[in-house]
Amino acid sequence: MSGRRWAGILVMTLVLVTSTVFAVSELLAGSFPRHAVGAIVASVVGLVLFCRPRDGPER
């Protein structure tokens, strides 16, 4: 895999972990974490797109 792809996977993983921690802290505080849920969904979609196998050869 290329460096750009690894960077994307790393960034999406960091966003996923950060937004999950934020969502849990909001739930513990008693409110619904709308923004954190959106960030979690976006980062999961990003991870799926970055991790899926490519048809052509890597450059």
C-alpha positions as CSV (number, residue, x, y, z in Angstrom):
1,M,0.0,0.0,0.0
2,S,1.1,3.5,-0.7
3,G,2.0,6.1,1.9
4,R,-1.0,8.2,1.1
5,R,-3.3,5.3,1.7
6,W,-1.7,4.5,5.1
7,A,-2.0,8.2,6.0
8,G,-5.7,8.1,5.2
9,I,-6.2,5.0,7.3
10,L,-4.3,6.6,10.2
11,V,-6.3,9.8,10.1
12,M,-9.6,8.0,9.9
13,T,-8.6,5.8,12.8
14,L,-7.7,8.8,14.9
15,V,-11.0,10.5,14.1
16,L,-12.9,7.3,15.0
17,V,-11.2,6.9,18.3
18,T,-11.5,10.6,19.2
19,S,-15.1,10.9,18.3
20,T,-15.9,7.7,20.1
21,V,-14.3,9.0,23.3
22,F,-16.2,12.3,22.9
23,A,-19.5,10.4,22.3
24,V,-19.1,8.3,25.4
25,S,-18.3,11.3,27.5
26,E,-21.4,13.1,26.2
27,L,-23.6,10.1,26.9
28,L,-22.2,9.9,30.5
29,A,-23.0,13.6,30.9
30,G,-26.6,12.9,29.9
31,S,-26.9,14.4,26.4
32,F,-27.1,12.9,23.0
33,P,-23.9,13.3,21.0
34,R,-25.2,14.3,17.5
35,H,-21.9,15.6,16.2
36,A,-19.9,12.7,17.5
37,V,-22.2,10.2,15.9
38,G,-21.8,12.0,12.6
39,A,-18.0,11.9,12.9
40,I,-18.1,8.2,13.8
41,V,-20.2,7.4,10.7
42,A,-18.0,9.5,8.5
43,S,-14.8,7.9,9.8
44,V,-16.1,4.4,9.4
45,V,-17.1,5.2,5.8
46,G,-13.6,6.6,5.2
47,L,-11.9,3.6,6.7
48,V,-14.0,1.3,4.5
49,L,-13.0,3.3,1.4
50,F,-9.3,3.4,2.3
51,C,-9.1,-0.3,3.2
52,R,-11.0,-1.8,0.3
53,P,-8.9,-3.7,-2.2
54,R,-8.0,-2.0,-5.5
55,D,-8.4,-3.7,-8.8
56,G,-5.3,-2.2,-10.5
57,P,-1.7,-2.5,-9.4
58,E,-0.4,0.0,-6.9
59,R,1.8,2.7,-8.2
